[in-house]
């Protein structure tokens, strides 16, 4: 009975999501012109093509993503903040304004244009109140305002105080010893909140925009930066009829109420519908693993990545049977990576994860599933887009996407070779098979299964991608073997439990011992999940 | 929380009692970069030792290349260097015309291998490619004998298996060792180990476009196949000047790449002529062989 109720509830949430998104698109149809941003083609390879406002004829297995698609999808991901860079007048503010007006109404969102100087506006302004105390202006956090807005548009973000901007983007502001949380309560869910949706914009820091500064790396890392396309020459007069007219907000929610029979305003429904948790598990074991193994190839010198993993393998008594050769392919990889301004940082992992889910969600919206189950292709596209955002201006994009595809092919091949079911990671599968074998036949069977899992991967590699990716998987399994041997008696005890309790016991053992070395958390966390 | 995979989906990964326990390698079989051995050009000029064979098998077929190479390995020991084409050319460039290097033709420990790049590793997918390999590669004495017994190509080269050739495109030799693969441009820029073990690749069309025969100096010096064969430009001018024909001033560079079927992966050893015959990739694999061995660091 309880299960049935939960299923019904989930279905309702998905239905609500569907109605919300469809109604939103319908509401904005006469207001926002579709500006094509990128196109994802899927087949043997995944390809991301930036459209710069110029759509292509539709072809099978190809998804066009517009600026509005990205904006709408971003509402469903609290960690996902978008930064548009583009020249004045291309529609950065207009598109976001229309979206926020429709969803949150004029009182439910805030637009601020930052400016430098002593009298410049502050990113904290929407959430603070300034009063005169004994003739001295005092700024305090206004906690009501902190939960008043569903969305914030920050224009000319690169002209503001970066520390204040970061606080707002991180959703926690600090003023005079007080702390404010920028979020909206989720009705019916005590203590749960929906984060503030933020879209930011900036003019490019070039000669034409002399007051604009390049956003520093800390700033760029907090956003996913898109170059806003200028679609005017392409769309031409079709844009003339698009205008903000009437009460979009009222139109949107009246239509939503008509379709769903649900009364109430955005505060009643939006936080529930756009709660990121409703989209389910973030990434599968397979996609998480791909993320783990691909970054060391596409974003770093594969020789160094291989060397680090080979070192771990050798420490664990496993000699790698392959290497990354200093050949022409290797040089091409380094050449492609040379176009990156800076390598991957911790935030990028989350960014790639969220972007993968965002792309998958956009595809789900277009296909009518309204789900966000990121596939390997979505992760590959996500990595490609994040890489692109890190390149120096004028870089030819194709070479980096080739690296991502090489990684994806190498990972696919490894997955296929070991016959691991779709959706699960290879390391995860080997470990779980070892636990089953150990539960049935003891610790030696556990260890032998781990080693059996490594053997087919420790063979000659055909490419730098294969060598790099295999080295990561093997090194992680070697770390797992080491952990298991060090804690043999505990592992043996865990293996004696019944059924899935074996995994629970192993998980508890891992949790209690992982602090012994950071290598355990770095290499085993995604296996145990 | 751990996401449990249904056991039946991963049962094939489980080790079961009675199954051979997986072995850890006792030695290191990693395709490690090959150990480069060096010897001076002086050592080749003044201390090279010849290994010649004109032996035939019981059916009257020439097997001298395999026999001479085997003798060179056997008698020089594992520490020795068998002269490659770049090494022989450098030696001839330095040696007086009275030196033994100018008195005879020699077989080089260099191979010219050809086939299709099925996966587009070096050239376009499905395109023919030529790799000139210096130092011990695929054609060991045993492999040459195997080629004799399996039958040679119509142009008398060894037939390779797909695996042998595909691995070579990845720089991996049947021994499990890995070698660097260079482009002709790399050679022009200069590589660190011109007398060592490596391969130089080029699209077959490039190689085929260079005629097999005698060439003027400018043609010879800029010929991609010549550059791949000599591994360094450093000694090429001096070699040309000493080797060129006394009257027409031309020097030979010979190949059969215009005749072969690239869909059959194949390889042959290269020869260095005693005079203006120059560099040869047309000699039969089933012919006489004459290699030169030099003691390491001699």
Interface residues (C-beta under 8 A of the other chain):
Chain A: X281 X285 X317 X318 X319 X320 X321 X322 X323 X325 X326 X327 X328 X329 X418 X419 X420 X421 X424 X428 X429 X430 X432 X433 X434 X436 X437 X441 X444 X445 X448 X449 X451 X452 X453 X454 X455 X460 X461 X462 X463 X500 X503 X504 X506 X507 X528 X529
Chain B: X1 X2 X3 X4 X5 X6 X7 X9 X10 X11 X12 X13 X14 X15 X16 X17 X19 X21 X22 X24 X25 X28 X29 X30 X31 X32 X33 X119 X121 X122 X167 X170 X171 X172 X176 X178 X180 X181 X182 X183 X186
